[in-house]
């Protein structure tokens, strides 16, 4: 069942014009262990607020940076985090829309409402932090590739000495953040880069001066009934406040992105269209070390960039093209753009090599949509030619698994081996509409080798440990706790090698 953005975000204040965060403002972030919420907490603190957080799910890879920053996070929910005896103990509360949809009576939400506190999305907190800095907001949007592309642009700007601030929905390495790996960066330069997510209008709080549109594909079937609904959402966002003063950079090589531009009602101040096609970009060898020549970036003057890419896959070549165009629009010199494209090695959980014990490569990736899985498998084949590939997938949400079951199965069946972990429910209220076993059965009907569904992420890692062999490539994918599979498998393989078993 699809629901409107208003239904998903029931109880949350509508997106508004961003405003500076007053020094000392007390802010509580619910769900602080998440990628985006943790960034909001970090950025709110750097903007001068006093920030606290909570998350009943416990620590995550994203909370390491919160601990280093001295932001206290409680590992349970409680009304007293926001109000005591009906009196507020904070000034504002930031939360993810998913929580307000799944558990609208959650203790802190109820206490905040009773105390007269406005509930806002954590994206609004990020937008307010950007306004506090006075930096130019640069938003990276699209169904696929947002984190990689936003991280790539941040990396490029850092190397160019531009010192940007940023929110990216994946861990940026310490070399970029200047501290612990984190999903946020605070800088004093002229630009603030954000990853802009379309789910249930999450990007509405972001009103950028420069917007990148990578692609537009059908996803989030709990919100969008079809691709038309996705296209309409992107178009409405780009048509929103500030549209006439905005620079919009679009990958017109993607059909969905082209449709978005066709539906714009307000002409942007500057529309830059580009694609991987003759006359725009020539990609010669899209594996690691492949070369890329980009001409006519669409800035005030044509430039030519020749460089190599550190990331595999044609999808990453397309991402690199838009990053190059954006950097040119922001005034970065062509040589610095070339260096930034060549030296970027990715963000956390995007084809991240976790280790290669006993000659078994274990990769961790966030892919959780058929299009992304297909592109990731293609990149892995290019990077590890001739080696057997295990596609290990933890489905993200029951509704997505049910809606795309056959497409998932067709894509996963192209791997040499497929293993399906239990579905990560996330915001799903109905966990009966599909199962890991149903997806494994669908893969088996399309594959030469039966797929398996061992159970939890821990059980899946243990299952793999007994079956993988030297020379194999294990690609772990998913958006929930799938990273545990990769970490546990690498640890198990290393222990086995050390013991001589």
C-alpha positions as CSV (number, residue, x, y, z in Angstrom):
1,X,0.0,0.0,0.0
2,X,1.4,3.4,-1.0
3,X,1.1,6.3,1.4
4,X,1.5,10.0,0.8
5,X,4.5,12.0,2.2
6,X,2.0,13.7,4.6
7,X,0.9,10.3,6.0
8,X,4.5,9.1,6.4
9,X,5.5,12.3,8.1
10,X,2.4,12.7,10.2
11,X,3.1,14.8,13.2
12,X,6.2,16.4,11.8
13,X,6.3,20.1,11.0
14,X,6.4,20.9,7.3
15,X,9.6,21.8,5.6
16,X,10.3,25.5,5.9
17,X,12.9,28.1,4.9
18,X,16.1,27.3,6.8
19,X,17.1,29.6,9.6
20,X,20.3,29.9,11.6
21,X,20.6,27.8,14.7
22,X,20.9,30.1,17.8
23,X,24.0,29.5,19.9
24,X,23.2,27.2,22.8
25,X,19.9,25.9,21.5
26,X,19.1,22.5,23.0
27,X,18.4,19.9,20.4
28,X,17.5,16.3,20.8
29,X,17.9,13.9,17.9
30,X,15.8,10.7,17.9
31,X,17.3,7.8,16.0
32,X,20.8,9.3,16.3
33,X,22.6,6.0,15.3
34,X,21.3,6.4,11.7
35,X,23.5,7.7,8.9
36,X,21.5,11.0,8.4
37,X,20.5,11.6,12.0
38,X,24.0,11.2,13.2
39,X,25.1,13.8,10.7
40,X,22.4,16.2,11.8
41,X,23.6,15.8,15.4
42,X,27.2,16.5,14.5
43,X,26.3,19.5,12.3
44,X,23.9,20.9,14.9
45,X,26.6,20.8,17.5
46,X,29.2,22.5,15.2
47,X,26.6,25.2,14.5
48,X,26.6,26.0,18.2
49,X,23.7,24.0,19.6
50,X,23.8,21.7,22.6
51,X,22.9,18.3,21.2
52,X,21.7,15.0,22.7
53,X,20.5,11.9,21.1
54,X,18.9,8.5,21.6
55,X,18.5,5.2,19.7
56,X,17.0,2.0,21.0
57,X,18.9,0.1,18.3
58,X,22.2,0.6,20.1
59,X,25.6,1.8,18.7
60,X,26.3,1.7,15.0
61,X,29.3,2.6,12.7
62,X,27.8,6.1,12.7
63,X,27.9,6.7,16.4
64,X,31.7,6.5,16.8
65,X,31.9,10.1,15.5
66,X,29.2,11.2,18.0
67,X,31.1,9.7,20.9
68,X,34.3,11.4,19.7
69,X,32.4,14.7,19.5
70,X,31.1,14.3,23.1
71,X,27.5,14.1,22.0
72,X,25.7,12.0,24.7
73,X,23.4,9.3,23.2
74,X,21.0,7.1,25.2
75,X,20.4,3.6,24.0
76,X,16.8,3.6,24.9
77,X,13.8,5.9,24.3
78,X,12.3,7.9,27.1
79,X,9.9,10.8,27.5
80,X,12.3,12.5,29.9
81,X,14.8,13.0,27.0
82,X,12.5,15.8,25.9
83,X,10.3,16.8,28.8
84,X,9.9,16.2,32.5
85,X,6.5,16.7,34.2
86,X,5.3,18.2,31.0
87,X,8.0,20.9,30.9
88,X,10.4,20.8,27.9
89,X,14.1,20.1,28.7
90,X,15.0,20.8,25.0
91,X,14.1,23.5,22.5
92,X,13.6,21.3,19.5
93,X,13.4,17.7,18.5
94,X,14.6,16.2,15.2
95,X,13.5,12.8,14.0
96,X,13.2,10.6,10.9
97,X,9.9,10.4,9.2
98,X,10.0,6.7,9.2
99,X,9.7,6.6,13.0
100,X,6.7,8.9,13.1
101,X,5.0,6.6,10.6
102,X,5.8,3.3,12.3
103,X,5.5,4.3,16.0
104,X,3.6,7.7,16.2
105,X,3.0,7.1,20.0
106,X,6.7,6.5,20.7
107,X,7.4,8.0,24.2
108,X,9.5,10.9,23.2
109,X,7.2,11.9,20.3
110,X,4.2,11.9,22.6
111,X,6.1,13.8,25.3
112,X,7.2,16.4,22.8
113,X,3.7,16.9,21.5
114,X,2.4,17.3,25.1
115,X,5.1,19.8,26.0
116,X,4.3,21.9,22.9
117,X,7.6,21.1,21.2
118,X,7.7,21.1,17.4
119,X,8.8,17.9,15.8
120,X,11.0,18.4,12.8
121,X,12.8,16.2,10.3
122,X,16.6,15.8,10.9
123,X,17.0,17.1,7.3
124,X,15.6,20.4,8.5
125,X,18.3,20.5,11.2
126,X,21.0,19.9,8.5
127,X,19.5,22.7,6.3
128,X,19.5,25.1,9.3
129,X,23.2,24.2,10.0
130,X,23.9,25.1,6.4
131,X,22.2,28.5,6.8
132,X,24.1,29.1,10.0
133,X,27.4,28.8,8.0
134,X,26.1,31.0,5.2
135,X,27.5,28.6,2.7
136,X,26.1,27.8,-0.7
137,X,23.9,24.7,-0.6
138,X,24.8,22.1,-3.2
139,X,22.4,19.1,-3.3
140,X,23.0,15.7,-4.9
141,X,19.8,13.9,-5.8
142,X,18.8,10.7,-7.6
143,X,17.5,7.3,-6.9
144,X,20.9,5.7,-7.1
145,X,24.5,6.8,-6.5
146,X,23.8,9.8,-4.2
147,X,26.2,8.9,-1.4
148,X,29.1,8.0,-3.8
149,X,28.5,11.2,-5.9
150,X,28.1,13.5,-2.9
151,X,31.2,12.0,-1.3
152,X,33.1,12.3,-4.6
153,X,32.3,16.0,-4.8
154,X,33.2,16.6,-1.2
155,X,36.5,14.8,-1.7
156,X,37.2,16.9,-4.8
157,X,36.4,20.1,-3.1
158,X,38.6,19.2,-0.1
159,X,41.6,18.4,-2.4
160,X,41.0,21.7,-4.2
161,X,41.4,23.6,-0.9
162,X,37.8,24.6,-0.9
163,X,37.1,23.3,2.7
164,X,33.4,22.5,2.2
165,X,30.8,21.4,4.9
166,X,28.8,18.3,4.1
167,X,26.2,15.7,4.9
168,X,26.6,12.4,3.0
169,X,24.6,9.3,3.8
170,X,27.7,7.1,4.1
171,X,30.8,7.3,6.1
172,X,33.4,9.7,4.8
173,X,36.9,8.6,5.5
174,X,38.9,10.4,8.2
175,X,41.1,12.0,5.6
176,X,38.0,14.0,4.4
177,X,36.4,14.7,7.8
178,X,39.6,15.6,9.6
179,X,38.7,13.4,12.5
180,X,36.8,10.1,12.8
181,X,35.0,8.6,9.8
182,X,31.6,10.3,9.8
183,X,28.6,11.3,7.6
184,X,29.2,15.0,8.2
185,X,32.0,17.5,7.6
186,X,32.3,21.0,8.9
187,X,34.3,23.5,6.9
188,X,34.8,27.2,6.4
189,X,34.7,27.3,2.6
190,X,31.9,28.6,0.4
191,X,30.0,25.4,-0.2
192,X,27.8,23.0,1.8
193,X,27.2,19.7,0.0
194,X,24.2,17.6,1.0
195,X,22.8,14.3,-0.2
196,X,19.1,14.9,-1.0
197,X,16.8,11.9,-0.6
198,X,13.4,11.7,-2.3
199,X,11.7,9.3,0.1
200,X,8.5,10.9,1.4
201,X,9.7,14.4,0.6
202,X,12.9,14.1,2.7
203,X,14.6,16.5,0.4
204,X,12.0,19.3,0.8
205,X,14.0,21.0,3.6
206,X,16.9,21.4,1.1
207,X,16.6,24.5,-1.1
208,X,19.9,24.4,-3.0
209,X,21.6,27.0,-5.1
210,X,23.0,24.1,-7.2
211,X,21.3,20.7,-7.6
212,X,22.6,17.6,-9.3
213,X,20.1,15.0,-10.6
214,X,21.8,11.7,-11.3
215,X,18.8,9.6,-12.3
216,X,15.2,8.8,-11.4
217,X,14.0,5.3,-11.1
218,X,11.0,3.6,-9.3
219,X,11.9,2.8,-5.7
220,X,10.1,3.1,-2.3
221,X,6.9,1.4,-3.4
222,X,5.4,2.2,0.0
223,X,5.4,5.9,-1.1
224,X,5.6,5.9,-4.9
225,X,3.0,3.9,-6.9
226,X,5.2,3.9,-10.0
227,X,8.0,5.7,-11.8
228,X,5.6,8.6,-12.8
229,X,5.2,9.3,-9.1
230,X,9.0,9.4,-8.6
231,X,9.5,11.7,-11.5
232,X,6.7,14.0,-10.2
233,X,8.4,14.1,-6.8
234,X,11.8,15.2,-8.2
235,X,10.2,17.8,-10.5
236,X,8.1,19.2,-7.6
237,X,11.3,19.5,-5.5
238,X,13.3,21.2,-8.2
239,X,10.3,23.5,-8.9
240,X,10.1,24.5,-5.2
241,X,11.3,27.7,-3.4
242,X,14.2,29.3,-5.2
243,X,13.7,27.4,-8.4
244,X,14.3,30.4,-10.7
245,X,17.7,31.2,-9.0
246,X,19.0,27.6,-9.1
247,X,21.6,25.9,-11.3
248,X,20.4,22.4,-12.2
249,X,22.8,19.8,-13.5
250,X,21.2,16.7,-15.1
251,X,22.3,13.4,-16.4
252,X,20.1,13.3,-19.5
253,X,21.6,9.9,-20.3
254,X,19.1,8.6,-17.8
255,X,15.5,8.4,-19.1
256,X,13.9,9.1,-15.7
257,X,16.1,12.2,-15.2
258,X,15.1,13.5,-18.7
259,X,11.4,13.1,-17.8
260,X,12.0,15.1,-14.7
261,X,13.4,18.0,-16.6
262,X,10.5,17.9,-19.1
263,X,8.0,18.3,-16.3
264,X,9.6,21.4,-14.7
265,X,7.3,24.3,-14.6
266,X,9.9,26.9,-13.6
267,X,13.0,27.4,-15.8
268,X,16.1,27.3,-13.6
269,X,18.5,30.1,-13.8
270,X,20.9,27.7,-15.4
271,X,20.2,24.2,-16.7
272,X,23.3,22.1,-17.6
273,X,22.6,18.8,-19.3
274,X,25.2,16.1,-19.9
275,X,25.6,12.4,-20.5
276,X,28.0,9.6,-21.3
277,X,27.7,10.0,-25.0
278,X,29.9,11.1,-27.9
279,X,30.9,14.7,-27.6
280,X,30.3,14.8,-23.9
281,X,32.4,12.1,-22.3
282,X,34.4,9.2,-23.7
283,X,35.0,6.4,-21.2
284,X,37.7,4.0,-22.3
285,X,37.8,1.0,-20.0
286,X,35.5,1.4,-17.1
287,X,37.3,-0.9,-14.7
288,X,39.8,0.3,-12.1
289,X,42.4,2.4,-13.8
290,X,40.1,3.1,-16.8
291,X,40.6,6.5,-18.4
292,X,38.0,9.2,-18.9
293,X,38.1,12.2,-21.1
294,X,35.5,14.9,-20.4
295,X,35.0,17.9,-22.8
296,X,32.6,20.8,-22.8
297,X,31.5,20.6,-19.1
298,X,28.9,23.3,-19.7
299,X,30.5,25.9,-17.4
300,X,31.1,29.5,-18.6
301,X,33.9,28.1,-20.7
302,X,34.5,24.7,-22.2
303,X,37.2,22.7,-20.5
304,X,38.8,19.3,-21.2
305,X,39.7,16.9,-18.5
306,X,41.6,13.7,-18.9
307,X,41.9,11.5,-15.9
308,X,41.6,8.0,-14.6
309,X,38.9,6.8,-12.3
310,X,39.4,5.0,-9.0
311,X,36.0,3.4,-9.0
312,X,34.7,0.6,-11.2
313,X,31.5,0.5,-13.3
314,X,29.8,2.5,-15.9
315,X,27.4,3.9,-13.4
316,X,30.3,5.4,-11.5
317,X,31.6,6.9,-14.8
318,X,28.2,8.6,-15.1
319,X,28.5,9.8,-11.5
320,X,32.0,11.1,-12.1
321,X,30.8,13.1,-15.1
322,X,28.2,14.9,-13.1
323,X,30.6,15.5,-10.3
324,X,33.1,17.0,-12.8
325,X,30.4,19.3,-14.2
326,X,29.3,20.4,-10.7
327,X,32.9,21.1,-9.7
328,X,33.4,23.2,-12.9
329,X,30.2,25.1,-12.2
330,X,31.5,25.8,-8.7
331,X,34.7,27.3,-10.2
332,X,37.2,24.5,-9.6
333,X,40.1,24.4,-12.0
334,X,40.2,21.6,-14.5
335,X,43.5,20.1,-13.3
336,X,42.1,20.0,-9.7
337,X,38.9,18.3,-11.0
338,X,41.0,15.7,-12.8
339,X,43.0,15.0,-9.6
340,X,39.9,14.8,-7.5
341,X,38.2,12.3,-9.9
342,X,41.3,10.1,-9.9
343,X,42.1,10.0,-6.2
344,X,38.6,9.2,-4.8
345,X,38.4,5.6,-3.6
346,X,34.8,5.7,-2.4
347,X,32.7,6.1,0.8
348,X,31.8,3.5,3.4
349,X,29.7,0.5,2.3
350,X,30.0,1.3,-1.4
351,X,32.0,-1.5,-3.0
352,X,34.2,-1.4,0.1
353,X,36.8,-4.1,0.3
354,X,36.6,-5.4,3.9
355,X,39.5,-7.8,3.4
356,X,40.8,-10.7,1.3
357,X,41.8,-13.4,3.8
358,X,42.8,-16.7,2.2
359,X,42.4,-15.2,-1.3
360,X,38.7,-14.6,-0.8
361,X,37.7,-11.0,-1.5
362,X,34.9,-9.8,0.7
363,X,33.1,-6.6,-0.5
364,X,30.4,-4.6,1.4
365,X,27.9,-2.5,-0.6
366,X,24.7,-0.6,0.2
367,X,22.9,-1.8,-3.0
368,X,19.3,-2.7,-2.2
369,X,17.5,-2.0,-5.5
370,X,17.6,-4.2,-8.6
371,X,19.1,-1.5,-10.7
372,X,21.9,-0.8,-8.1
373,X,22.5,-4.5,-7.6
374,X,22.9,-5.1,-11.4
375,X,25.4,-2.2,-11.7
376,X,27.3,-3.3,-8.7
377,X,27.6,-6.9,-10.0
378,X,28.8,-5.5,-13.3
379,X,31.5,-3.5,-11.6
380,X,32.6,-6.5,-9.5
381,X,32.9,-8.7,-12.7
382,X,35.0,-5.9,-14.3
383,X,37.2,-5.6,-11.2
384,X,37.7,-9.4,-10.6
385,X,37.4,-10.9,-14.0
386,X,37.0,-14.7,-14.2
387,X,36.5,-15.2,-10.4
388,X,33.4,-16.8,-9.0
389,X,31.0,-14.2,-7.5
390,X,28.7,-14.7,-4.5
391,X,25.8,-12.3,-4.4
392,X,24.8,-12.1,-0.7
393,X,21.8,-9.9,-0.2
394,X,19.9,-8.8,2.9
395,X,16.7,-7.4,1.4
396,X,15.7,-3.9,2.7
397,X,12.1,-3.8,3.7
398,X,9.3,-6.3,2.9
399,X,7.4,-4.0,0.7
400,X,10.3,-3.4,-1.6
401,X,11.1,-7.2,-1.7
402,X,7.5,-8.0,-2.6
403,X,7.1,-5.3,-5.2
404,X,10.4,-6.1,-7.0
405,X,10.6,-9.9,-6.3
406,X,10.9,-11.1,-9.8
407,X,13.3,-8.4,-10.9
408,X,15.5,-9.0,-7.8
409,X,15.5,-12.7,-8.6
410,X,16.5,-12.2,-12.2
411,X,19.4,-9.9,-11.3
412,X,20.7,-12.1,-8.4
413,X,20.6,-15.2,-10.6
414,X,23.3,-13.7,-12.8
415,X,25.8,-14.3,-9.9
416,X,27.6,-17.7,-9.6
417,X,26.1,-18.2,-6.1
418,X,23.2,-16.3,-4.4
419,X,22.5,-16.2,-0.6
420,X,19.6,-14.3,0.9
421,X,19.6,-13.2,4.5
422,X,16.5,-12.4,6.5
423,X,14.7,-9.2,5.4
424,X,15.5,-6.0,7.3
425,X,12.0,-4.7,8.1
426,X,12.9,-1.1,8.7
427,X,9.7,1.0,8.7
428,X,7.5,-1.9,7.5
429,X,4.3,-2.5,9.4
430,X,3.5,-5.7,7.5
431,X,6.2,-8.4,7.6
432,X,4.0,-11.1,6.0
433,X,4.0,-10.1,2.4
434,X,7.3,-11.7,1.5
435,X,10.3,-13.5,2.9
436,X,13.9,-14.3,2.3
437,X,12.9,-17.9,1.4
438,X,10.5,-16.6,-1.2
439,X,13.2,-14.6,-2.9
440,X,15.7,-17.5,-2.7
441,X,13.1,-19.7,-4.4
442,X,12.6,-17.2,-7.1
443,X,16.3,-16.9,-7.7
444,X,16.7,-20.7,-7.8
445,X,14.1,-21.0,-10.6
446,X,16.3,-18.7,-12.7
447,X,19.8,-20.0,-11.7
448,X,21.9,-23.1,-12.4
449,X,22.6,-23.3,-8.7
450,X,19.9,-23.1,-6.0
451,X,20.0,-20.0,-3.8
452,X,19.9,-20.4,-0.1
453,X,18.3,-18.4,2.8
454,X,20.3,-19.3,6.0
455,X,18.5,-16.8,8.3
456,X,19.9,-13.9,10.3
457,X,23.0,-11.9,9.2
458,X,25.0,-13.9,11.7
459,X,23.8,-17.2,10.4
460,X,24.4,-16.1,6.8
461,X,28.0,-15.2,7.6
462,X,28.5,-18.6,9.3
463,X,26.9,-20.3,6.3
464,X,29.3,-18.6,3.9
465,X,32.3,-19.4,6.1
466,X,31.8,-23.1,5.4
467,X,31.3,-22.7,1.7
468,X,33.5,-20.0,0.2
469,X,36.8,-21.0,-1.3
470,X,40.1,-19.3,-2.3
471,X,39.6,-17.2,-5.4
472,X,35.9,-16.4,-4.7
473,X,34.5,-12.9,-4.5
474,X,31.8,-12.3,-1.9
475,X,29.7,-9.3,-2.6
476,X,27.5,-8.5,0.5
477,X,24.7,-6.1,-0.2
478,X,21.9,-4.5,1.7
479,X,20.8,-1.4,3.6
480,X,20.1,-2.8,7.1
481,X,22.6,-4.9,9.1
482,X,24.2,-6.6,6.1
483,X,27.5,-5.0,7.0
484,X,27.6,-7.6,9.9
485,X,27.8,-10.4,7.3
486,X,31.0,-8.9,5.7
487,X,32.6,-8.2,9.0
488,X,31.8,-11.5,10.6
489,X,32.9,-13.4,7.5
490,X,36.3,-11.6,7.2
491,X,36.9,-12.2,10.9
492,X,36.0,-15.9,10.6
493,X,38.2,-16.4,7.6
494,X,41.1,-14.7,9.3
495,X,40.7,-16.8,12.4
496,X,40.5,-20.0,10.3
497,X,43.7,-19.0,8.4
498,X,45.5,-18.2,11.7
499,X,44.6,-21.6,13.2
500,X,45.7,-23.4,10.0
501,X,42.2,-25.0,9.4
